[in-house]
Amino acid sequence: MVINARGERLLSRRILNGETELPALIADVLALSDDVLWAVDLNHGGAVLLIGLLGTHGQPVRLPSAKPFPPRTTTVAPAATCAAGSGSR
């Protein structure tokens, strides 16, 4: 789900956890705003693909520990929420 700084829903949809669907989702979110903070509620298993792809795209990610996850170039996947236009970057 994508929400803006006012808490308004900008995008919400289910996708498959795959190397085709996730980059398309990242592109759709970045089309809404270039100021995005991704929050991923898992830091292992299925979330690995998504986290890796976000790192490859230089996107900031928050994990359950609330510590910033540095962008990486490894492979990563899903249950993600991102805030567009939050000024949190």
ABEGO torsion letter per residue (X at the ends): XBBBAAGBBABBBBBBBBAAAAAAAAAAAAAABABBBBBBABABEAAAAAAAAAAAAGBBBBBAAGBBBBBBABBXXBGBBBBBGAGAX
